[in-house]
Amino acid sequence: MTAYTDSVEAPDLAPAKGQAVTLLAPVADDMRAMDAVIRTRLRSDVVLVNQVAEYIIGAGGKRLRPALLLLIAGALDHRGPHRLALAAVVEFIHTATLLHDDVVDESDLRRGRQTANALFGNAASVLVGDFLYSRSFQMMVDVGSLPVMRTLADATNVIAEGEVLQLLNIHDPDVDEERYMQVIRFKTAKLFEASARLAAILAGCTEDEQEPWAEFGRRIGTAFQLVDDVLDYSGVTSEIGKNVGDDLREGKPTLPLIYLLKRGSVAQRNLVRDTVIDSSHADLAGIQAAIDTSGALDYTRALAEREAAAARAVAERLPESPYKRSLLELCSFAIHREF
């Protein structure tokens, strides 16, 4: 296990060109090996399971959660084979949540193409999501580590709670920032946190030594979700891989809307409140104009920058290595990405 150094440099969150690819360079071989594990463990005697699982996994995505596990494992000098299996487990759990999310949200576009539920139906998507969850637990049992199983079991339970919390928030214009941030910590940041903690567990870290890495994952996951909130109102559909304004259409009061509800003009607050309550006729153009002029996106992005800076402070304590540089690039990519 690699020890920390004492030096902490000042945060530098400026983006670098092509970060999405370059930050994964140190684990490129590991990611390919993980893909092989995924393909092998996806196989089922049930044809429809193979079809739906292959479709959603084959859609790609950034795969940042397993990449985070592999980068931290590398930074902590761990090269054991279990890191590949657990990286695949993390991706399976994430994919299962996407399958279920798209059914709950009635989404028809993800990662730039039809969602699995739009193509195969809701029942198939839910059941294949269940298959991925159960396959994940089979794989984590094979690792034979109680701390690993506890981390992943706790994470999946918290994620499920986050899904329910989000469901309770839909069409509720009285959701405040604290309630919304709790959803982010449960639904999105928890799997980032678990991925980072798993790497530290594999590297032989004590529980106290695991905590900074759990915080790193939690902070990065929170930053990613906050930037997703920004992109939902400022992104381009072809780049972000989903329809711009989806959160509003689904009646989800994300942070830009919560900001507007608190600090907008009376007319803007009434417009947002009415739209959140009944999003069937959402005035996306009107909401977009209000968000653009209110400072809501700047506020949301500033919170994301604060989270990324806190994560960066953890990574700065590592000795120099390609893995450390990628973890620092990840802190920058988290807030400057456009997809």
Backbone hydrogen bonds in HBPLUS format (Angstrom, degrees):
<---DONOR---> <-ACCEPTOR-->    atom                        ^
c    i                          cat <-CA-CA->   ^        H-A-AA   ^      H-
h    n   atom  resd res      DA  || num        DHA   H-A  angle D-A-AA Bond
n    s   type  num  typ     dist DA aas  dist angle  dist       angle   num
A0005-THR N   A0317-ARG O   2.47 MM 312  5.03 167.9  1.48 160.6 164.0     1
A0021-VAL N   A0018-GLY O   3.18 MM   3  5.87 147.8  2.29 118.2 125.0     2
A0022-THR N   A0018-GLY O   3.14 MM   4  6.30 175.6  2.14 157.5 157.3     3
A0023-LEU N   A0019-GLN O   2.92 MM   4  5.48 168.7  1.93 147.0 148.9     4
A0024-LEU N   A0021-VAL O   3.18 MM   3  5.72 149.6  2.28 111.9 120.1     5
A0025-ALA N   A0022-THR O   3.11 MM   3  5.15 162.8  2.14 107.0 112.4     6
A0027-VAL N   A0024-LEU O   3.00 MM   3  5.58 144.4  2.13 117.7 127.9     7
A0028-ALA N   A0025-ALA O   3.21 MM   3  5.05 170.2  2.22 111.4 110.9     8
A0031-MET N   A0027-VAL O   2.79 MM   4  6.01 154.8  1.85 156.8 163.9     9
A0032-ARG N   A0028-ALA O   3.10 MM   4  6.39 153.1  2.18 144.7 151.3    10
A0033-ALA N   A0029-ASP O   2.95 MM   4  6.23 156.0  2.01 146.9 154.0    11
A0034-MET N   A0030-ASP O   2.75 MM   4  6.00 150.3  1.84 147.1 156.0    12
A0035-ASP N   A0031-MET O   2.92 MM   4  6.18 150.1  2.01 142.1 149.9    13
A0036-ALA N   A0032-ARG O   3.14 MM   4  6.50 147.1  2.25 142.3 150.3    14
A0037-VAL N   A0033-ALA O   3.13 MM   4  6.53 150.4  2.22 143.4 151.2    15
A0037-VAL N   A0034-MET O   3.02 MM   3  4.98 114.4  2.47  94.4 110.4    16
A0038-ILE N   A0034-MET O   2.86 MM   4  6.20 157.3  1.91 153.6 160.3    17
A0039-ARG N   A0035-ASP O   2.91 MM   4  6.20 163.7  1.94 152.6 155.8    18
A0040-THR N   A0036-ALA O   3.05 MM   4  6.24 159.9  2.09 146.2 151.7    19
A0041-ARG N   A0037-VAL O   2.89 MM   4  6.05 166.7  1.90 156.2 159.8    20
A0042-LEU N   A0038-ILE O   2.93 MM   4  5.92 124.6  2.24 145.8 158.2    21
A0049-VAL N   A0046-VAL O   3.14 MM   3  5.51 123.9  2.47 106.3 119.6    22
A0050-ASN N   A0046-VAL O   3.32 MM   4  6.72 159.2  2.36 152.7 158.0    23
A0051-GLN N   A0047-VAL O   2.96 MM   4  6.28 158.4  2.01 153.4 160.0    24
A0052-VAL N   A0048-LEU O   2.96 MM   4  6.12 176.8  1.96 157.8 157.7    25
A0053-ALA N   A0049-VAL O   2.96 MM   4  5.89 163.6  1.99 151.6 156.6    26
A0054-GLU N   A0050-ASN O   2.91 MM   4  5.74 157.3  1.96 140.8 148.2    27
A0055-TYR N   A0051-GLN O   3.00 MM   4  6.05 148.2  2.10 138.6 147.5    28
A0056-ILE N   A0052-VAL O   3.07 MM   4  6.34 166.8  2.09 157.2 158.3    29
A0057-ILE N   A0053-ALA O   2.96 MM   4  6.01 168.0  1.97 153.7 157.7    30
A0058-GLY N   A0054-GLU O   2.79 MM   4  5.51 149.3  1.88 134.5 144.6    31
A0059-ALA N   A0056-ILE O   3.26 MM   3  5.26 149.2  2.36  95.8 104.8    32
A0060-GLY N   A0057-ILE O   3.17 MM   3  6.02 169.5  2.19 120.6 123.8    33
A0067-ALA N   A0063-ARG O   3.23 MM   4  6.28 153.0  2.31 139.8 147.8    34
A0068-LEU N   A0064-LEU O   2.77 MM   4  5.81 147.8  1.87 141.1 149.0    35
A0069-LEU N   A0065-ARG O   3.18 MM   4  6.50 159.4  2.22 148.1 152.6    36
A0070-LEU N   A0066-PRO O   3.02 MM   4  6.29 162.4  2.05 150.9 155.1    37
A0071-LEU N   A0067-ALA O   2.82 MM   4  6.00 155.8  1.88 151.6 158.5    38
A0072-ILE N   A0068-LEU O   3.00 MM   4  6.13 169.3  2.01 154.8 157.3    39
A0073-ALA N   A0069-LEU O   2.96 MM   4  6.09 159.2  2.01 146.6 153.2    40
A0074-GLY N   A0070-LEU O   2.97 MM   4  6.09 155.5  2.03 140.7 147.2    41
A0075-ALA N   A0071-LEU O   2.89 MM   4  6.14 156.2  1.94 146.7 153.6    42
A0076-LEU N   A0072-ILE O   2.93 MM   4  6.13 138.9  2.10 145.4 155.9    43
A0078-HIS N   A0073-ALA O   2.82 MM   5  5.08 168.8  1.83 153.7 151.3    44
A0077-ASP N   A0074-GLY O   3.04 MM   3  5.00 158.3  2.09 110.0 110.6    45
A0083-ARG N   A0080-GLY O   3.36 MM   3  6.13 160.2  2.40 117.2 121.8    46
A0084-LEU N   A0081-PRO O   3.20 MM   3  5.89 142.6  2.34 117.3 124.1    47
A0086-LEU N   A0082-HIS O   2.95 MM   4  6.13 166.7  1.96 157.9 161.3    48
A0087-ALA N   A0083-ARG O   2.94 MM   4  5.99 143.6  2.07 134.9 145.1    49
A0088-ALA N   A0084-LEU O   3.03 MM   4  6.26 154.8  2.09 144.3 150.6    50
A0089-VAL N   A0085-ALA O   2.91 MM   4  6.23 148.8  2.01 142.2 151.7    51
A0090-VAL N   A0086-LEU O   2.93 MM   4  6.14 160.9  1.97 147.5 151.2    52
A0091-GLU N   A0087-ALA O   3.11 MM   4  6.40 155.5  2.17 143.8 150.2    53
A0092-PHE N   A0088-ALA O   2.87 MM   4  6.13 153.0  1.95 149.6 157.6    54
A0093-ILE N   A0089-VAL O   2.90 MM   4  6.19 162.7  1.93 156.7 160.6    55
A0094-HIS N   A0090-VAL O   2.98 MM   4  6.18 162.8  2.01 148.0 153.0    56
A0095-THR N   A0091-GLU O   2.87 MM   4  6.00 160.0  1.91 146.8 152.6    57
A0096-ALA N   A0092-PHE O   2.86 MM   4  6.09 155.2  1.93 149.5 156.3    58
A0097-THR N   A0093-ILE O   3.05 MM   4  6.36 154.5  2.12 148.1 154.4    59
A0098-LEU N   A0094-HIS O   3.04 MM   4  6.39 148.1  2.14 145.3 154.4    60
A0099-LEU N   A0095-THR O   2.97 MM   4  6.29 159.5  2.02 153.6 158.2    61
A0100-HIS N   A0096-ALA O   3.09 MM   4  6.34 163.9  2.12 150.5 154.2    62
A0101-ASP N   A0097-THR O   2.75 MM   4  5.83 158.2  1.80 146.9 154.2    63
A0102-ASP N   A0098-LEU O   2.98 MM   4  6.06 166.7  1.99 153.3 155.2    64
A0104-VAL N   A0100-HIS O   3.02 MM   4  6.32 168.3  2.04 157.1 159.7    65
A0105-ASP N   A0101-ASP O   2.76 MM   4  5.93 164.2  1.79 159.2 164.1    66
A0106-GLU N   A0102-ASP O   2.93 MM   4  5.54 112.7  2.40 123.9 137.2    67
A0107-SER N   A0102-ASP O   2.99 MM   5  4.92 144.3  2.12 133.6 143.2    68
A0106-GLU N   A0103-VAL O   3.23 MM   3  4.99 146.1  2.35  94.1 104.0    69
A0115-THR N   A0108-ASP O   3.30 MM   7  5.08 144.1  2.44  97.6 102.0    70
A0110-ARG N   A0113-ARG O   2.91 MM   3  5.60 167.6  1.93 162.8 163.6    71
A0113-ARG N   A0110-ARG O   3.11 MM   3  5.60 165.9  2.13 117.1 121.3    72
A0112-GLY N   A0241-GLY O   2.87 MM 129  3.88 170.6  1.88 111.2 108.9    73
A0118-ALA N   A0115-THR O   3.17 MM   3  5.22 124.3  2.49  95.6 109.4    74
A0119-LEU N   A0115-THR O   3.15 MM   4  6.44 143.1  2.29 143.9 153.9    75
A0119-LEU N   A0116-ALA O   3.15 MM   3  5.09 123.8  2.48  92.2 106.5    76
A0120-PHE N   A0116-ALA O   2.66 MM   4  5.68 172.5  1.66 161.9 164.5    77
A0121-GLY N   A0117-ASN O   2.89 MM   4  4.34 134.3  2.10 108.0 119.1    78
A0125-SER N   A0121-GLY O   3.23 MM   4  6.43 160.0  2.27 147.6 153.5    79
A0126-VAL N   A0122-ASN O   2.96 MM   4  6.18 166.8  1.97 160.7 163.0    80
A0127-LEU N   A0123-ALA O   3.03 MM   4  6.17 169.5  2.04 153.9 157.1    81
A0128-VAL N   A0124-ALA O   2.90 MM   4  5.96 158.1  1.95 149.1 155.1    82
A0129-GLY N   A0125-SER O   2.94 MM   4  6.03 148.6  2.04 140.8 150.0    83
A0130-ASP N   A0126-VAL O   3.00 MM   4  6.34 148.0  2.10 143.5 152.1    84
A0131-PHE N   A0127-LEU O   2.95 MM   4  6.29 147.0  2.06 139.3 148.6    85
A0132-LEU N   A0128-VAL O   2.94 MM   4  6.25 156.3  2.00 150.0 154.9    86
A0133-TYR N   A0129-GLY O   3.03 MM   4  6.34 156.1  2.09 147.5 154.0    87
A0134-SER N   A0130-ASP O   2.95 MM   4  6.22 169.1  1.96 155.1 157.3    88
A0135-ARG N   A0131-PHE O   2.82 MM   4  6.00 157.8  1.87 151.9 158.7    89
A0136-SER N   A0132-LEU O   2.93 MM   4  6.03 149.2  2.02 141.2 149.6    90
A0137-PHE N   A0133-TYR O   3.13 MM   4  6.53 150.2  2.22 147.6 154.9    91
A0138-GLN N   A0134-SER O   3.05 MM   4  6.37 149.2  2.15 145.0 153.5    92
A0139-MET N   A0135-ARG O   3.02 MM   4  6.30 157.0  2.08 148.8 154.4    93
A0140-MET N   A0136-SER O   2.92 MM   4  6.23 153.4  2.00 148.6 156.2    94
A0141-VAL N   A0137-PHE O   3.09 MM   4  6.12 151.3  2.17 140.4 147.3    95
A0142-ASP N   A0138-GLN O   3.22 MM   4  6.51 146.7  2.34 139.6 148.1    96
A0143-VAL N   A0140-MET O   3.19 MM   3  5.27 137.5  2.38  96.4 107.6    97
A0144-GLY N   A0141-VAL O   2.98 MM   3  5.39 137.2  2.16 108.2 119.5    98
A0149-MET N   A0145-SER O   3.02 MM   4  6.33 165.1  2.04 154.5 158.2    99
A0150-ARG N   A0146-LEU O   2.81 MM   4  5.98 159.9  1.85 156.3 162.2   100
A0151-THR N   A0147-PRO O   2.98 MM   4  6.04 159.1  2.02 142.6 148.2   101
A0152-LEU N   A0148-VAL O   3.08 MM   4  6.33 165.4  2.11 154.7 157.6   102
A0153-ALA N   A0149-MET O   2.83 MM   4  5.85 157.6  1.88 147.5 154.7   103
A0154-ASP N   A0150-ARG O   2.88 MM   4  5.88 164.0  1.90 146.7 151.7   104
A0155-ALA N   A0151-THR O   2.99 MM   4  6.09 153.2  2.07 138.1 146.2   105
A0156-THR N   A0152-LEU O   2.98 MM   4  6.14 167.4  2.00 149.6 151.8   106
A0157-ASN N   A0153-ALA O   3.14 MM   4  6.28 153.6  2.22 144.0 151.2   107
A0158-VAL N   A0154-ASP O   2.96 MM   4  6.18 161.4  1.99 152.7 157.4   108
A0159-ILE N   A0155-ALA O   2.87 MM   4  6.07 160.6  1.91 154.3 160.0   109
A0160-ALA N   A0156-THR O   3.08 MM   4  6.23 155.0  2.14 139.2 145.3   110
A0161-GLU N   A0157-ASN O   3.05 MM   4  6.39 152.1  2.13 143.7 151.5   111
A0162-GLY N   A0158-VAL O   2.83 MM   4  6.16 150.4  1.92 148.0 157.0   112
A0163-GLU N   A0159-ILE O   2.94 MM   4  6.30 147.3  2.05 147.7 156.3   113
A0164-VAL N   A0160-ALA O   3.12 MM   4  6.47 154.6  2.19 146.5 152.4   114
A0165-LEU N   A0161-GLU O   2.86 MM   4  6.16 159.0  1.90 151.9 158.2   115
A0166-GLN N   A0162-GLY O   2.91 MM   4  6.11 158.1  1.96 147.5 153.1   116
A0167-LEU N   A0163-GLU O   2.99 MM   4  6.24 152.8  2.06 141.7 149.4   117
A0168-LEU N   A0164-VAL O   2.96 MM   4  6.29 151.0  2.05 149.2 156.6   118
A0169-ASN N   A0165-LEU O   3.10 MM   4  6.38 134.1  2.32 139.4 151.8   119
A0169-ASN N   A0166-GLN O   3.02 MM   3  5.02 129.4  2.28  95.4 109.5   120
A0170-ILE N   A0166-GLN O   3.19 MM   4  6.46 128.7  2.47 145.8 158.1   121
A0170-ILE N   A0167-LEU O   3.33 MM   3  5.41 144.1  2.47  98.0 107.4   122
A0172-ASP N   A0169-ASN O   3.03 MM   3  5.33 145.0  2.16 139.5 133.8   123
A0171-HIS N   A0251-GLY O   2.81 MM  80  4.84 173.1  1.81 144.0 143.9   124
A0175-VAL N   A0172-ASP O   3.45 MM   3  6.03 161.8  2.49 118.0 117.7   125
A0180-TYR N   A0176-ASP O   3.06 MM   4  6.32 160.1  2.10 153.9 160.0   126
A0181-MET N   A0177-GLU O   2.85 MM   4  6.02 161.4  1.88 154.8 159.5   127
A0182-GLN N   A0178-GLU O   3.08 MM   4  6.29 145.8  2.21 143.7 152.4   128
A0183-VAL N   A0179-ARG O   3.29 MM   4  6.65 149.0  2.40 141.0 148.2   129
A0183-VAL N   A0180-TYR O   3.04 MM   3  5.16 119.0  2.43  97.3 112.0   130
A0184-ILE N   A0180-TYR O   3.12 MM   4  6.55 155.8  2.18 149.4 155.7   131
A0185-ARG N   A0181-MET O   2.93 MM   4  6.19 165.9  1.95 151.3 154.5   132
A0186-PHE N   A0182-GLN O   2.97 MM   4  6.15 155.7  2.03 148.2 154.6   133
A0187-LYS N   A0183-VAL O   2.71 MM   4  5.64 165.7  1.73 158.7 162.3   134
A0188-THR N   A0184-ILE O   3.02 MM   4  5.27 150.2  2.11 130.8 140.2   135
A0189-ALA N   A0184-ILE O   2.90 MM   5  6.10 168.4  1.91 157.2 160.7   136
A0193-GLU N   A0189-ALA O   2.86 MM   4  6.10 163.1  1.89 158.0 163.4   137
A0194-ALA N   A0190-LYS O   2.85 MM   4  6.09 157.4  1.90 146.2 152.3   138
A0195-SER N   A0191-LEU O   2.93 MM   4  6.03 156.6  1.99 141.8 147.9   139
A0196-ALA N   A0192-PHE O   3.05 MM   4  6.33 160.7  2.09 153.2 157.4   140
A0197-ARG N   A0193-GLU O   2.93 MM   4  6.18 161.9  1.97 151.7 157.3   141
A0198-LEU N   A0194-ALA O   2.83 MM   4  5.98 157.9  1.88 151.7 157.4   142
A0199-ALA N   A0195-SER O   3.28 MM   4  6.55 154.0  2.35 142.6 148.0   143
A0200-ALA N   A0196-ALA O   3.25 MM   4  6.61 158.0  2.30 147.2 152.6   144
A0201-ILE N   A0197-ARG O   2.85 MM   4  6.17 153.5  1.92 153.6 161.8   145
A0202-LEU N   A0198-LEU O   2.92 MM   4  6.16 167.7  1.93 155.3 157.7   146
A0203-ALA N   A0199-ALA O   3.01 MM   4  6.21 142.6  2.16 141.0 151.5   147
A0205-CYS N   A0200-ALA O   2.98 MM   5  5.38 163.5  2.00 162.3 156.9   148
A0204-GLY N   A0201-ILE O   2.99 MM   3  5.27 160.9  2.03 110.7 116.1   149
A0210-GLN N   A0206-THR O   2.90 MM   4  6.17 132.7  2.13 146.2 159.8   150
A0210-GLN N   A0207-GLU O   3.22 MM   3  5.06 131.9  2.46  90.9 103.8   151
A0213-TRP N   A0210-GLN O   3.02 MM   3  5.49 122.3  2.37 110.0 124.3   152
A0214-ALA N   A0210-GLN O   2.96 MM   4  6.25 150.6  2.04 152.6 161.9   153
A0215-GLU N   A0211-GLU O   2.88 MM   4  6.14 157.5  1.93 154.0 160.0   154
A0216-PHE N   A0212-PRO O   2.87 MM   4  6.14 151.6  1.95 139.4 147.6   155
A0217-GLY N   A0213-TRP O   2.99 MM   4  6.25 166.9  2.01 150.3 151.7   156
A0218-ARG N   A0214-ALA O   2.94 MM   4  6.14 160.6  1.98 148.1 154.0   157
A0219-ARG N   A0215-GLU O   2.81 MM   4  5.95 165.4  1.83 158.6 161.8   158
A0220-ILE N   A0216-PHE O   2.94 MM   4  6.13 166.0  1.96 154.8 158.9   159
A0221-GLY N   A0217-GLY O   2.88 MM   4  5.95 162.6  1.91 149.0 154.5   160
A0222-THR N   A0218-ARG O   2.98 MM   4  6.14 152.5  2.06 142.7 150.1   161
A0223-ALA N   A0219-ARG O   2.93 MM   4  6.18 161.3  1.97 149.4 154.6   162
A0224-PHE N   A0220-ILE O   2.93 MM   4  6.18 158.8  1.97 152.2 157.6   163
A0225-GLN N   A0221-GLY O   3.12 MM   4  6.37 158.9  2.17 145.3 150.0   164
A0226-LEU N   A0222-THR O   3.00 MM   4  6.24 162.1  2.03 154.6 159.5   165
A0227-VAL N   A0223-ALA O   3.01 MM   4  6.22 156.5  2.07 150.0 156.1   166
A0228-ASP N   A0224-PHE O   2.91 MM   4  6.17 147.4  2.02 143.0 152.8   167
A0229-ASP N   A0225-GLN O   2.94 MM   4  6.29 144.5  2.07 143.6 153.2   168
A0230-VAL N   A0226-LEU O   3.11 MM   4  6.51 145.3  2.24 139.2 148.2   169
A0230-VAL N   A0227-VAL O   3.06 MM   3  4.90 115.8  2.49  90.7 106.4   170
A0231-LEU N   A0227-VAL O   2.84 MM   4  6.13 164.1  1.86 155.4 159.2   171
A0232-ASP N   A0228-ASP O   2.93 MM   4  6.10 136.1  2.13 142.2 153.2   172
A0233-TYR N   A0230-VAL O   3.02 MM   3  5.67 155.8  2.08 114.6 121.8   173
A0234-SER N   A0230-VAL O   2.96 MM   4  6.10 125.3  2.27 138.0 153.2   174
A0235-GLY N   A0231-LEU O   2.75 MM   4  4.36 150.2  1.84 125.3 125.7   175
A0245-GLY N   A0232-ASP O   2.91 MM  13  5.39 134.7  2.11 137.2 151.4   176
A0239-GLU N   A0236-VAL O   2.80 MM   3  5.32 142.7  1.94 116.5 128.2   177
A0240-ILE N   A0236-VAL O   2.88 MM   4  6.07 165.7  1.91 163.8 168.7   178
A0241-GLY N   A0237-THR O   2.93 MM   4  5.60 136.6  2.12 143.6 150.9   179
A0246-ASP N   A0243-ASN O   3.23 MM   3  5.65 142.2  2.38 139.0 134.5   180
A0249-ARG N   A0245-GLY O   3.08 MM   4  6.36 165.6  2.10 157.3 161.2   181
A0250-GLU N   A0246-ASP O   2.95 MM   4  6.16 141.9  2.10 148.9 159.5   182
A0252-LYS N   A0247-ASP O   2.87 MM   5  5.15 162.5  1.90 162.2 156.3   183
A0251-GLY N   A0248-LEU O   2.92 MM   3  5.07 159.8  1.96 108.8 114.8   184
A0254-THR N   A0252-LYS O   3.04 MM   2  5.83 120.6  2.41 111.4  95.0   185
A0257-LEU N   A0254-THR O   3.02 MM   3  5.56 122.1  2.36 115.7 129.3   186
A0258-ILE N   A0254-THR O   2.97 MM   4  6.18 157.5  2.02 152.0 159.0   187
A0259-TYR N   A0255-LEU O   2.83 MM   4  5.99 159.0  1.87 158.0 162.5   188
A0260-LEU N   A0256-PRO O   3.09 MM   4  6.28 156.5  2.14 138.5 144.7   189
A0261-LEU N   A0257-LEU O   2.83 MM   4  6.08 153.1  1.90 150.1 157.7   190
A0262-LYS N   A0258-ILE O   3.14 MM   4  6.33 135.8  2.35 137.9 148.5   191
A0262-LYS N   A0259-TYR O   3.14 MM   3  5.23 131.6  2.38  96.3 109.2   192
A0263-ARG N   A0259-TYR O   2.81 MM   4  5.94 157.9  1.86 156.0 162.7   193
A0264-GLY N   A0260-LEU O   2.83 MM   4  4.65 145.4  1.95 129.9 132.6   194
A0269-ARG N   A0265-SER O   2.80 MM   4  6.04 165.2  1.83 159.1 163.0   195
A0270-ASN N   A0266-VAL O   2.95 MM   4  6.12 159.4  2.00 148.1 153.7   196
A0271-LEU N   A0267-ALA O   2.97 MM   4  6.13 153.6  2.04 143.5 151.0   197
A0272-VAL N   A0268-GLN O   2.96 MM   4  6.20 165.1  1.98 154.8 157.8   198
A0273-ARG N   A0269-ARG O   2.88 MM   4  5.99 167.0  1.90 150.0 154.5   199
A0274-ASP N   A0270-ASN O   2.96 MM   4  6.02 166.7  1.98 147.2 151.0   200
A0275-THR N   A0271-LEU O   3.03 MM   4  6.15 151.2  2.11 141.3 149.7   201
A0276-VAL N   A0272-VAL O   2.84 MM   4  6.04 162.8  1.87 160.7 164.4   202
A0277-ILE N   A0273-ARG O   3.06 MM   4  6.21 163.6  2.09 149.5 154.0   203
A0278-ASP N   A0274-ASP O   3.00 MM   4  6.12 159.2  2.05 142.9 148.8   204
A0287-ILE N   A0283-ASP O   2.92 MM   4  6.17 168.4  1.93 161.9 165.3   205
A0288-GLN N   A0284-LEU O   2.77 MM   4  5.81 159.3  1.81 147.1 154.0   206
A0289-ALA N   A0285-ALA O   2.96 MM   4  6.14 159.1  2.01 146.3 151.2   207
A0290-ALA N   A0286-GLY O   3.06 MM   4  6.29 157.4  2.11 145.6 151.8   208
A0291-ILE N   A0287-ILE O   2.86 MM   4  6.11 161.6  1.90 156.1 161.0   209
A0292-ASP N   A0288-GLN O   2.90 MM   4  6.07 160.3  1.94 150.8 156.4   210
A0293-THR N   A0289-ALA O   3.23 MM   4  6.40 143.6  2.37 142.2 149.9   211
A0294-SER N   A0290-ALA O   3.08 MM   4  5.99 122.2  2.43 141.4 155.3   212
A0294-SER N   A0291-ILE O   3.34 MM   3  5.23 147.0  2.46  97.2 106.4   213
A0299-TYR N   A0295-GLY O   2.95 MM   4  6.13 157.4  2.00 150.5 157.0   214
A0300-THR N   A0296-ALA O   3.00 MM   4  6.21 161.4  2.04 145.7 150.6   215
A0301-ARG N   A0297-LEU O   2.88 MM   4  6.02 163.4  1.91 150.4 155.3   216
A0302-ALA N   A0298-ASP O   2.90 MM   4  6.01 149.5  2.00 143.3 151.7   217
A0303-LEU N   A0299-TYR O   3.15 MM   4  6.49 150.9  2.24 146.5 153.0   218
A0304-ALA N   A0300-THR O   3.12 MM   4  6.45 153.4  2.19 144.5 152.0   219
A0305-GLU N   A0301-ARG O   2.86 MM   4  6.17 152.1  1.94 149.1 156.9   220
A0306-ARG N   A0302-ALA O   3.01 MM   4  6.28 149.8  2.10 143.0 150.8   221
A0307-GLU N   A0303-LEU O   3.07 MM   4  6.40 156.2  2.13 148.1 153.7   222
A0308-ALA N   A0304-ALA O   2.94 MM   4  6.20 161.6  1.98 151.8 156.9   223
A0309-ALA N   A0305-GLU O   2.90 MM   4  6.03 152.8  1.97 146.1 153.3   224
A0310-ALA N   A0306-ARG O   3.12 MM   4  6.34 150.8  2.21 143.0 150.0   225
A0311-ALA N   A0307-GLU O   3.06 MM   4  6.40 153.7  2.13 147.2 154.3   226
A0312-ARG N   A0308-ALA O   2.88 MM   4  6.09 156.1  1.94 145.7 152.9   227
A0313-ALA N   A0309-ALA O   3.07 MM   4  6.31 145.6  2.19 141.8 149.7   228
A0314-VAL N   A0311-ALA O   3.03 MM   3  5.37 133.2  2.26 104.8 117.0   229
A0315-ALA N   A0311-ALA O   3.24 MM   4  6.68 160.5  2.28 153.0 157.1   230
A0316-GLU N   A0312-ARG O   2.89 MM   4  6.05 148.8  1.99 154.4 163.1   231
A0317-ARG N   A0314-VAL O   3.23 MM   3  5.79 156.6  2.29 112.1 118.5   232
A0318-LEU N   A0315-ALA O   3.10 MM   3  5.72 169.5  2.12 121.5 124.0   233
A0325-ARG N   A0321-SER O   3.09 MM   4  6.42 165.6  2.11 154.4 157.7   234
A0326-SER N   A0322-PRO O   2.99 MM   4  6.22 152.0  2.07 142.3 149.8   235
A0327-LEU N   A0323-TYR O   2.94 MM   4  6.22 154.5  2.01 149.5 156.5   236
A0328-LEU N   A0324-LYS O   2.95 MM   4  6.26 152.6  2.03 153.3 160.8   237
A0329-GLU N   A0325-ARG O   2.90 MM   4  6.16 150.9  1.98 143.1 151.8   238
A0330-LEU N   A0326-SER O   2.81 MM   4  6.04 145.2  1.93 144.0 154.0   239
A0331-CYS N   A0327-LEU O   3.26 MM   4  6.57 144.0  2.40 136.6 144.3   240
A0332-SER N   A0328-LEU O   3.34 MM   4  6.75 146.0  2.46 140.2 148.6   241
A0332-SER N   A0329-GLU O   3.05 MM   3  5.08 120.6  2.41  95.0 110.0   242
A0333-PHE N   A0329-GLU O   2.76 MM   4  6.05 167.5  1.78 159.1 162.8   243
A0334-ALA N   A0330-LEU O   2.90 MM   4  5.91 153.7  1.97 147.4 153.2   244
A0335-ILE N   A0332-SER O   3.21 MM   3  5.82 141.9  2.37 112.1 120.2   245
A0336-HIS N   A0332-SER O   3.13 MM   4  6.24 144.6  2.26 151.5 162.2   246
A0337-ARG N   A0333-PHE O   3.12 MM   4  5.40 132.8  2.35 147.1 145.4   247
